[in-house]
Amino acid sequence: MKNNLIKPPSKLQLLYLRLMILIGVFCMLFFTYSLFKKSVIGYQPLYWLLMSTFIYTFFKILYEWYHYWSISVPTTPPLTKQYSVDIFTTFCAGEPYEMIVETLTAIQAIHYPHQAYLCDEADDPYLKSVCQKLGVHHITRTKKINAKAGNINNALAQSSGELCVVLDPDHVPTPDFLDPIVAHFDNPEIGYVQIVQAYYNQGIGWIAKGAAQQTYQFYGPMMMCMNSYGTVQAIGANCTFRRTALESIGGHAAGLAEDMHTAMQLHARKWKSIYVPAVLTRGLVPATLSAYYKQQLKWSRGVFELLVTSYVQLFTKFTWRQKLHYGLLPLFYLSGFVFLINFLIPVISLFMDVFPLRMDFSEFLVISIPFITAVVLIRHFVQQWVMEDNERGFHVVGGLLLIGTWWVFILGFIYTLIRKDVPYIATPKDIKDEKNLRYNLPNIVVLAVSIAAIAYGLHDDWSPFTLFMAGIVSLNCMFMIFMLIASSELKFQGYVGKHATLFSMVSQVQHVKKHFWLLRRRIYGGVRKLSLILTVLAVCLSIYASRNSDDDSGSMSKGPSLVSFHTAQKDPLTDTLTSAEDEVKDQEQILANPSFFTSVKGVIYSKGNYWYKNITPLTKKIIMDDFDEMRKAGVNTIKIYGPNIYDRSIFDAADKKNLKIHYSFWMPDPTNFLNDTSYLRDQTAIILNIINKNKSNPQISAWNLGNNSYQQLTQYYKEAELQQAQEHYISFLKLLVKAIKQADPTRSLTMDLLSSPSLGTTMSLLHEQMPQIDAFGLIINNKHVLKFVKSDLKAPFFFSSADPMALAGKEPSGGAFYANWQDQQSGVAITLDGLKDIWGRNKPYLYNISKRWNGSVASYNLPHIKILKPALTTTPGTSLSYNALIYAYNKWNIAGYLKNDLKFEWYLIKTDNWGNATDMKKLGDGPSINVTIPQNDDRYRIYLVAAKGDNMTDDYTTLNTPLQN
């Protein structure tokens, strides 16, 4: 038959499709597993709301994939019997005459012998004459019950055909309409045959286009798959019933979803059904917002009613697939609640400055992209079995229209709960000017609340996470604006038709869209052919990215937040964090009294660095709380590295908490500046731009050039090039320092230097070359470099980044910034050099520093701890026991044998080749732990935390005990 152009999938196509679905299910499970980890839970109310929407979406996608698994197209059997056929169509008062006359004329042009009936609810005299002229039976009724179903049943009582076709009055059949249908009834078990419901007015506007797009996948591969499952859905139009089947259930079933109700009753009576994927009629899809909303309200109320009534009554009579089908199909309309929750989550997040997830952006991309790719590619692959070329694509308009119908679906559900009736009204077919304010009001409310949330959220907290949430809310605003525009599109079209210039512009746009559609068609064709390969590629790339995400910290650090543990030491991970018994014996006078910024009592605040890798969202509320804690500890100045997206929030919080700021620019490592001078120029422009923008900010007390780049030259250049590199770099620094002083002559300008054997000569050289530098900030990474801080240093200095362990017991009264305020855990690095741990508990040094700075941090009285490692070889795969030691009674004691009130936590830390920690996993709690030794155990460390209240102490070490020569 010429209309039946759809071919079933070949065995190879079906294999590809099923492989893609299995991969998609795997990606979904991985995504779900990642989202349900305890570690990713943010603000719990929002987290569980978000999870509810994800769970619903997962089941919706699984339902869709379930209906792609066994796509089949029935072969049209040879016609062996002549059936008597009655064709019914209906008419209600107010429907256009032209429409019904066209349909009746087309019915009478059908080749197969039949009798046509017009079921006229209005008993219209004009239509009586039309029917008489066309040879159509005109039927009406006086007792108008059960709406359309009652109208059809009235016609059934006055007709006798073996087969009964139900056509909507707007659906115009082709002459060969019955040819591929009637032969299927040779099988006496067939109760009805359904065909495609296609449209001819979807190009009239966005409402019509979107409403039609929502049906393409359903009438294509999904209904074809129902052939295999015995769940073919009867639709309100284009369905051919066996009369005896209808009579077995007492006629066409009533209700707002009378088609689904009829199918349920027939399937419960063990009648079978067939779907013929052929376009044999074309009808009208709702073209106005009111018509579309009325249709959706009728359907949502109808299917929910069936779920709570007929489904329960007929449940035991269904096959297991029919139970699944009729139980899940109505749940599609619960999407209204899901859309509402999706509107509310980012709005609440912006108003309350809280976030549902604790996950860095890159990790979320890694776990989500394979799943999203699978969803998109599977949907495109099965579009080989939609009816026509224009039905392929992303169906964006249909999706937007569905989102904008959220409140209608919710209304249908609520009406079901309160048992409120919705009158059965035929979907309006005429196109007329209408006032849509009352239909748009819920979306206008969402739009207004969303705009208010964006304004409030960004004004209160300018951070990547609020910007991300504001972006999501902005998308929701665009969805609502689309609904407002779409509802008035027909008015706009009328306005365009009256203005030649606008008409010409729109025509040009349509011309461009036509060419774009042709290009898009070719692209989609290529994507469908490569869908399986692209799906596998997305999964492989995700796996590769997840396994290599820590490689970022394998290069030289690009910012202070990636310097994990006292990085200047030869082996930073073999030094115990809590070596409080180590004492600095030299330079007491120098250490106690730095020569510059003597009133500064500072800490480095690096939480905002590498925000895209941070697992915990940094909000303004967290910043304010941190600054409160700093003031409590006696801190009066913070050092931050910029430019940073958190600058605005930090400036505002510092102002409110009366903290001064040393603003530091992390200077680039001198890797290739001899050949790439443009990079240095770009850095200069960035620095000067920030200074000019913020020089009027009273909270900024000094500018700082961070990172000891000049001293790093020896690491990057051989002796032959070293002098040239040093001269070149000093020339760059001189120009930069001069420009900074010209831009802001009132503030101090400082430069960081690493405390090392070359400290004295380097400081003298730079001070001589650039006397405009007011002071040098010394980086003290460990106690061993203190000996290089001597009284004969030729320039003013202060401690720009001091390891609290190095200065333990000799805390300066001022002129120092401790590194860092708090430990950090991000997607690629773990830092344990803070005064507080990741969970905000106080480390041993914080109390001593606070006491020295006249702060009010509560006293610290935890004993020292150490890790007792087993005296065994660390063979991968073996399980070894590690114990906590507590220093008490002037000796080390095994914690498990000593009564104490400490809570012990054990963690396994993974490092890169440079000793930087990249990942941390909790092993368990208690005074001892059994550890399964991983592969490459030399790249792992064990980390022990002992906590009590707000205080903690810690230790970490290698997994093995090093052999001594």
N, C-alpha and C positions, 0 to 999 in steps of 0.2 A: 504494500500500500504506500502511496507516494508520501503520505503525511508521517508515516512511522519511520523516521530517519534515525532513531536512536538504536544503536547496536549494544548488546550486552558486553561487558568487559571480557577480554580474552583471558586465558589462564595466566599469561604472563602479567597482564595489567592487574589482575586480581592478586597475584603474588606480590607485586610491587606495592599495591595499596595496603595489603595486610601487613607487610613488613614495615611500612611507614606508620601504620596505626600502632603496631607493637613498639616501635621506637618512640612514638609519641606518648604511649602509656608509660614507658620507662622514664622519659623526660618529666612527665607529670609527677610520677612517684618521687623522683629525685627532687623536683621543685617543692613538692609537699613536705618531704622529709626535712629539707633545708629550712623551710618556713616554720616548722613545728619544733625546732630545737629550742630548748629553754633559754639558750643564750641570746636569741634574737628577739625575745619579747621586750617590747618597749613599754609604753603606757598601756596597761592591761586592758581597760575597757575598749580602747581603740584597736588594740591588737586582736581581740576576739571578734570585734565587729568586722575587721578586715578579713580574718580567717573565715568567718561565715560567708562572706562574699566569694572568697576563693573556693571554698568547698562547693558552693552552689555552681560556680562557673565550671569547676572540674567535672561535676556530675552532668552538667549540661553538655559539655564537650564530649564526655564519654557516651552520652545518649546519642549525640550526633555521629560519632565514630561507629557506634554499634549499628547505626543505620547506613553505614558505608561498607560494612564487612562483607555482605553477601548481595551485592547489586545484581539484579536479574531482570530480564525482559521476556515476558511470555511470548512464545511463538503463536501467531494467529493460526488456529486450526482451520482446515477446510470446512466450508459450510455444507452440512449434510441435512439440514432441516430448515424449513421456512417457519419463522416465528411471526405471530401477530404482535405488533408493537404499538403501544400508546405513548405519545410524547406530550408531557404536561409542561406548561409554563404558566406563570402567575402574573396577575396585575393588581396593583393597589392604587387607590385614588391618589392623584397628584403625580404619578410617574409619567414621563413624556410619552405622548402618543407615537412619535416618530420611532422611538426605541422599540416599542412592542410590535409595531407594524413591521419593522425591519426583521425582527426575530421571527414573527409568524410567517412572513414571506420566505425566509430562509428555511424554516422547518418544512414548509410545503415543497421546497426544492430538493429535499433529501431523497436520494435514489431509492433507498430500501422502502418497500411498502409499509405504510404506517397510518395511524390515525392521530391527528393533532387536537389537543384540547387547550383552551384558554380558561384558566381558573380565575375568573374575574370577581374579585372581592367588591368592586364598585358597581357591578351590573351596568356597565357603561353602554349607553345606546350606540355611541359611535363605534365602539369596538365590536358590538353585536353585528353591525353592518359589515365591518371589516372581516369578521370571521365568516359571515355568510358568503362574502365575495371570494374569500380564499379557500373555502371548504373546511374550515376549522370548527370543531365543536365548541360552542360557548357554554360554559358552566358557571353558575354562581350559587350562593347559598345564603340562607337567611339566619341560620344559627352559626355565628362566627366564633368558633372556639379553637384553641390550640394553634392559632396563627397560621403560619405556612404549612405546618404538618396537617392541621385540620383541613386546610384548603385542598391539599393533595389527596387526603383520605376521602374527601367528598367526591373528587374526580375518580378515584379508584372505585368507589361504589357505583359510579355511572358508566364505567367502561369495562372491557373484558379482555384486553390484550394480554398475552402471556408475559410480555416484557413491558416494563414501564420506565420511561426516561423522564427524569426531572431536569428541566432547564430553567435557569434564571432568565428573567425577561430581557436582560441586557446582553445575554450570550448568544451570538449569532453562529449557528452551526454551518459547517461546510456540507456540500451535497453528499459526500461519502461518509458522513458522520457515523452511520451504523455499521458500515462494512467491516471494520476490524473488531467489532464488539460482539455482535450476536452469536458468532460461531463459538465463543467461549461458553455459552449456555448449553452446549451439547453435553457438557459435564453436569449431571443433575445435582451435584453438590454446590455449584456456584450460585450464590445468592445475589451478588451484584458485581458489576464491572465499573470501575471508576477510570476516567481519563483526565488529562491535564486541564487545569483551569488557567487559561491564558488570557491576555488582555491586549486591547488595541489603543488604549488611551494613556499608557504610562508615560508618554512623552509630553503630556500637556502641562506638567508642572512637577515640583519637587515632592509634593504630597503623593501624587499618583505614582511617580517614579519610585519613591521609597516604599510605598505599600506593595508595589509589584515586586521589588527586589527582595522583600521579605519572604516571598513565596518560591523563588527560583530553586533554591536548594531542596526545599520540601517537595515540590512537584517533580523534581529531577531525581537525583540519586537516592534520596531518603524514601520516597514512595516506592521506588523500584525495589529497594531492599525489603520493604514490607511485603512484597510478593513472596520473598523467601521465608518470611516469618509468619505468614498467615495473619497479618495485622493491617492489611490495606484499609486505609481510612476512607469512609464515605464522605464526600464533600457536598456542600449544599447545592451544587450545580454539576451538570454533566455526568450524573450517575444513572446507570441503567440497572433496574432491579428486576428480579424474577417476581412475578405477581404472587406466586405461592409462598415465596419467602416472606414478603411483606405481610401476607395474610396470616402467616404462622406467628407473627408477633403482634397481630391486631392492627396492622397498618403502619404507616410512617409514624415514628415515635415523635412525641411532642417535646418542646423545650426551646430555650434560646439557642442551644447548640443541637438542634434537632438532627443534623446529619451525623454527628458523633454518637448521639443517643441511639439512632437507628442502627448504626454499625455495631454498637455494643450489644443491642438486643439480638441482632442477627448472628453475631459471633457466639453469643451465649447459647443460641439454638443450634450451633455447630454448622451453620452455613459458612461457606468459604467465599473468598473475595479475590478479585484480580485487578491489577492496575496496568492499564495500557498507556505507555508514555507517548502519546500522540496528541498533537495540537489539532483538534477537530472543531473547536469553537473559539471565539474570542469575545471577551466581554469587557465590562467597565470596572475599573478599580476605583475606589474612593479618591476623588480629586480635590476635595476640600477638607479642611481640618475638622470641621464639625462632623462630616460624613465618616471620616476615618475614626475619630474618637467614638462615635456612636456604635460603629461596627465592632471596635475593640472592646468596648464596655459590654456589649451584648455577648461577645464570645467569652470574655473572661468570666463574667457572671455565670454564663451557661456551663462552661466546663468545670468550674468550681462546684456548681450545683450537682453535676453528674458525679464528681469525685466523692462527695459526701452522701449521695443517695444511691443512684443506680450502680455505681462501681461496687459499693459495699454489698448490695443485694445480689449482683451477678457474679461476684468474685469467684465463687467455687465452680462456676460453669465455664470459666475461661481456661484456655491453655496457659502455660506458664509465660509464654511470650506475650499473650494478650493481657495477662495480669500486669506484666511489666509495662506494656504499651499504654494501657488506659490508666495505669496508676501514675506514670511519669508525665504523660502528655500535658495534663492540666498544670503541672508545676512550672511550665514555661512562663505562666503569667505571674508567678512569684518574683519574676525578674523586676517587677515594679519596686518591691522592697529592696532588692539588691541595688538598683540604681539610686534609690533614696539614701541608702547607707553609703554608697560611693560618693554622693554629694556631701554627706554630713562629715565623713571622716576627715578630709582635708580642711573643711571649715572649722570643725572643733579643734583640730591641730593648730590652726593659725590663731584662733581666739585664746587657746589655753597654753600655747607654746609647748606642746607635748607631741610625741611622735609614736606611731604604733610599732615600728621595728627598730631594732638595734643591729644594723647591718650596713656595711659600707657599700657605696654605689657600685663599685666594680664587682664585688661578690654577688650583688643582686643581679647584675647583668649576666654574670657567668651562669647562674642557676636558672635564669628566666629565658634567655635567648634561645636555647635549644627547644624548650617547650613552645614558645611563641612561634618559632620557625616551623615546628611540626604542625601546629594548628593551621597556620597560613598555607603551608604547602599541601597539606592533605586536602584542605578545602579547595584549593586551586586544581589539584589533581582530579578530584571527582567532578569538577566542572566539565569534564569531557562528556558527562551524561546529563547535562542540562539541555533544554529544548533548542535553544537558539544562541547564536553568537553574542547577541546583546545581553544575554543573561550571565555572561562570564565577567568576573572582576571582583573587586573588594566589596561592592555593595555598600559604599560609605553612606549614601543618602538613606538607604533602608535602615542602617544601624543608628544613624542620628535620629531618625523618626521614631525608632523603637525606644531610644533613651528618653525622648521627649514625651512618651506615652506612659511614663512611670506612674503618674498619679491615677490614670484611668485603670490600670491593672490593680492598683491598691484598692481603688473604689470597688471594683468588681469583687475582690476578696472580702472587703468589709460588708458589702451588701449580702454576700453569702452567709456570713456569720450572723448578721442581724435579721436574715431572712427577708430582706427587702426585694420586692419584685422590680424587674426592669421590663418595661413593655417591649414586645416584639415589634420592631419597626423595620421595614425593609430599608436597607442601606440607601440613602439618597443618591440618585443618579444624576440629577441636574447640577449644573455649575452656575452659581449665582453669587453676587456680592454679599458678603456676610460680615457681621461684626464679631470678631473672635476674642474680644477682651476676656470674657468669662472663661473661655476654653484655655486661654494663655495665662490666666492669673496664677495658677500654681507654678508655672515655669518662670513667670516674672518674679515671684517671691524667691525662688531659688536663685535667680540672677541677682536680685538686690542683696540677699544675704551673702552671696558669694563675693560680690564686689566689696561689701563692707568688711568681710573677712580678709580679703587681700589687702585693703587699705590699712586695717588695724594690725594685721600680722607683720607686714613689712615695715610699718612705722615703728612697731614695738621691738622687732627683732630682725635685723637684716643679716641673715645667715644662709648658707647653701641649702639647709634643710627647709627653712621657711620659704626660700625662693622656689625650691622643688615643689613644696605643697601649694604655693601660690600659682605655680605653673599648672598643676593639676586642676586647681579651682578655676584658673583661666580657661582651661579646656572645657570645664563644665559650663562656664559662662558662654563660650562659643556654641556649645550644644543648645543652650537656651536661646541664644540670639538666632541660631539657625531656625529654630521652631517659630520664632516671631516673624522672621523673614519669609519662611516657607508658607506660613498661614496667610500672608498678604501677597504672595507671588502673583496670583491671578489678577489682583488689582494693578500690580506693577506692569504686567503684560498689557493690560488695557491702556495704561498710561503711555507705554512705549509705542503702541500702535498709533497713537495720536501725534507723536513727535518724530519727525523724519530723522533727525540727527541721532536720537537715542536708538531708533529702529535700525539705523545703519550700523551703529556701534555694536548692538546686540547681534546683528547678522554676522559681523566680522568675528565676534567671539564664537558664535556657533560654527562658523567655517573652520576656525582653528581647532575647536573641540572635535570636529569630525576627523581632521587629520590626526589629532592626538589619539582618538579612539582607534584608528587603524594601526598606529604605532603600538599602542597599548595591547591591541589584539595579538600582534606578533610577539611582543614580550611575554605575554601570558602563555602563548603557545609554547615558547621555549622553556618557560618555567615548568609547565606541566610535564614536558618531556624529561626534565632534569630533576623532578621533585625528590625522588628517592636519593639521588646523589647529593643534592643540596641539604637534605635532612641529615644524612650521615655526616656530611662535612660540618654542619653546625654543631653536632654533638662532639665530633672530634676536636674542633676548635675550642669548645667549652672545656673539654677534659684537659686539653693542652694548657689553656689559660689558667685553669684551677691548679694544675701541678707546677706551673712556672710563675705563679703570681708573686712568689717571694723573691724572684730574681732581681726585682727592682732595687732591692737593697744590697745586691751583690756588687754594684759599682760604688764609686766614691760617693759619700753622702751628699745629697743635693739640698739638704736642709737639716737643721738641728734636731728635728723630731725623729729622724731615723738613726741618730747616734744612740745605740742601745745601752751599753754599759761601759762607762769610763773608757772611751775608745782610744785614749792615748796610750793605754797600757799595752804591753807586748801581747799578753793573753788576757783580755778583759773578762773572760768567763771563768777563770780559775781563782779569782780573788773574791773572797767572801764579802757579801754586802754589809754584814753586820760586824765587821772587825772593830768593834768599839774599843777593844783593848789596845789597838794601835795608837801610838801617840806621836805627835809631831814634836821633835826635840830642839829644832833649830829655828832661827829667825823669828823668835817669839815677838819681839818688838815690832818687826816689820809687818808680820801677819796681823797683829792686833791693831795696827794703825796705818792702813793704806794712805797714800798721799793725796788722793783726789776723791771727790764725792763722799766725803767723810760722814755726811748726814744720811746717805742713801742706805736703806735697809731693804734689800731687794731680792726678788726671785725671778727666774725666767718663766714666762707663761707661754708654753708652746702648744697648747691644746688646739689652737686653730690651724696649725700647720698640717698640710696633707689631709685636709678635711675629707676629701673624696675617698680616703682609705679608712677614715675613722669608723669604728663599729658603733659607738654611741654618739648620737647626734649632740653636737654642742649647741646649746641654746643660750639665749641671753639670761634666762633664769639661772642656768648652771654657772654662767660667768659671774653673775651677781652673788651667788652663794659662795663661789670660790673667793671672790674679793672680800666678802664678809669674814671668811676664815683667815685670809691673809692679814686683814686688819687686826683680828684677834691674836695673830701670831706676832704682831709688831711690825709687819711689813708696811713700808710706805711708798715703795716704788716697784713697778714691774718692768721687765724687759720683754718686748715682743719683737718678732721678726715679720717684716712686711715687704711689699704690700700683700695684704691678706684680706680675704672677703669678710673676715670678722672685725676688721678695723673699726668700722662704725659702731658696732655693738660694744667693743672693748672700750672705745673712747667714751661712750655714753656711760657705761658702768663705772669706769674709773672716775669720771666726774662726780657721779652720785656717791661713790664710796671714798672720795678724796684720796685717790692714788695717783702718783705721778708715773709717767711713762718714759722709758728709754726706748726710742724707736730704732730698731736695728735693721739694716739691709744686709741680707745674706749674700755676700759677694761670690761670684762664680768661681769654681775651681779653675785654675789656669791651664786647662788642658791643651787648647789650641789657639790661644789668643794672638800668637805671633803671626798666624796666617789668616785669622778671622777677626780683624779689628772692628768689623761692623757690630759684633756681639757686644763688645765693650761700649760702643757708642749707644747701643740700644739700652744697655744697663744704666748708663749715665742719664739718658732721657727719662727712664722710669723713675730713678731716684729723685731727680730734680722735679719731676711732675708731682710726686708724692709730697716733697718738701714744700713746694709752692702751694699745694692744696691745703696743707695742714699746718703751716707755720704760724697761723693765728690761733691754733688750738692751745689753750693754756695748760692742758694736762701733759703735753709733751715737754719734757725738761731737757732732753739731749737727743742728738742723732748719733748713731753708731754704725760703723762699717764692720760687720760680722764676718766670721770665717777667716782664718789666718792664711789667706791666699798667697801672700808674698812668701811666707815660709814654706809653702807647698811646692814652690818652683823646683826645688831640688829633687822632688819625687817625679817630676814630669819631663825634665830636660837634662840632657847629658852635659858634661862639663864644657864641651865646645860651644853649646848654645846657651848655657846658664847665664853668663854675664849679660848677653844681649837680652835675654828674657827678663832679667832683673831690672835692667835699665829701662826696657820698654814698659814694664809694669809700673815702675816708679813714675815714669812720665804720665801714664794713664792716671795714677792715683793723685799726682800733683794737680792735674787739670780738674779732676773730680772734686778734690778738696777745695780748690779755689772756687769752683762753681757753687759748691754747697755753701761756703762762707759768704759768697756774694748774695745768694738767694736768702740766707737766714743768718746774718752776722751776729745775732744776739744769743743764740743757743750754743752750748758746748758741742763739739764734734770729737768723737773718740773712735779709736780703731783697736780691734782685737788682735792679740798676739798670743801664741801658744808658749807657755812656760817650758823652755827647752834649753839645751846648752847654748844655743845661739841667741837667747833672749836679749842679753845685754848689748851685743853688737848690732842686732837687728833694730832694737829700739833706738839706739843712738843714731843709726843711719837714717831711719825714717823721721826721727825728730829733727834732725839736721836738714833733711830735704823738705819736710813739710811742717814747719813750726806752727802752722795754723791748727794742727791737731792738738786739742787741749789736753788730752790724756790718752793713755793706752790701757785697754782692758785686758787683763791677764786671764788666760784660760788655764785653770788648775784642775786637771783631770784625775789626779791621784796624788798621794802624799809624797811620792818619789820625786816629783818635779818641783817641790817646794824649795829645794836647795838652790834652784836657779833664781829665786826671788831674793836679790841682794840689796844691800843698802846703797850700793854705788850705781844703781840704775839712773840713767841720765835724764829721765823725763817723768812727769807725774803719772801715776798708775792707780788702778783700782782692780778689784777682782770682777771680771766681766762674766765669768762662768766658773763657779767653784763647786767642786764635788764636796758635799757636806762631810763625807768620810775623811777626806784629806785634811779638813780643818777641824775635825772632831777634837774637842777639848781646848781649842785655840780660836774659837769663833770670834771674828772681828766685830767691833762695836758698830761699824758702818763701812761704807765703801765697798760693798760686796753684793753680788747677785748669785744666789744659789741656783744650781741646775739639778733638777727642775722642780716646779711646784708639785706635780703629780705624775705618777707612772702613766704610760699610755699603751693602749692596745688597739692597733689598727689592722687593716687587712694584710699588710706586708711587714709590719715591724712591731716588736714589743719593747718598750723602754721601761727600765726598772731603776731609774736614777732620780726619782722624785722624793720630795719630803712626805708625800702621801702615796699610798699604794693605789692600784687601779680602782679599788672599791671605796676609796676615800678615807681609809684609816691612817692614823698618824704613825710615821716611822720613828725610830729611836732619836734621830737628830733633830726633829722638829721642836721638841720640848726644850732642848739645850739652846737652840737658836732663838726661840721665843723668849726664853729667860734672859738671854744676853741682850735682846732688843726690847726688853720690858713689855713683852706680850703677856697674854693670859691663857696660853694653852695649858690644859690640865697636865699634871705631873705624869711622868712616864716611869713605870716600875716593872717592866717585863724583863725576865732574865734573858741572857744571851742563849742562842740555840745554834746547833750545827747539825749537819747530816752525817750519819755514820753509814759509810758505804760498805758493802760486802767485800771480803777479801777473796773474791772469785773473778774469774775471767768473764767479761761481758760478751757472751756469744749470742748473736741474734737469734731470737725465738725462745731463749731460756727465760725463766722467771726468777728474779733476784729480789731479796728483801732489803729494804732501806729503813733505817730507824732514825728517829729524832733524838738529839742529845740536848739536855738542858744543863746550863752551868748553875749549880746550886751547892751550897755547903763547901765552897772552895774547890769544887771538882766537877767534872763532866759526868752526868748521869743519863742513863737510858730513860727517855720520857715515859715509856710504858711501865717502868718499875717505880716511878716517882709520882706521888700524888700531886696533881696540879690542876689548875682550872683553865688551861690554855686550849684553844681550838686549833688543831693542826690541819693544814690544807696542803696537798701535794699536787704539783703541776709538772708536766713534761714540756720542756721548751725546745723547739727546733731552731737551729741556727744556719746561717749561710756559710760560705767558705771564708768569710772575713770575721766570723764570730758574732755577727749581728743576729739577734733573735728575730725570727720571722713568724713564729706561730706558737701558741700555747694551748695545751689541752689539760683539763683537770683530770687527775688520776684517782683521787679519793680523799677521804678524811681519816684522821686518827694518828696516833704516835708512830705508826709504821705503815709501810705500803709495799706491796709486791708489784714489781715492774717487769713487764715483758719487754725484753731488750729489742729495740727496733734495728732494722738494717742501717748501716752507716752510723753506728752508735756514737762515733766521735763527733757527730754533728748535733748531738742532743745533750741537754743539761737537765738536771732535776732541780726543782725549785720548791722550797719548803717555806710555808708561812705559818707563824704561830700568832694567833690573835686573841685579844681579850677586850671586849668593849670597843672603844674607838682607837685602840692602840694595836700595833702589830710589830713583829720583828721577823726577820727572814734570813734564809741562807740558800745558796744554790751552788751547784758543783757539777763536775763531769760525772758520767755514769760509772766510770771505772776508777780504780785507784792506780795512779801512774806508777810504773816500775822505777825504782831508784837504782842508779848504776853504782 
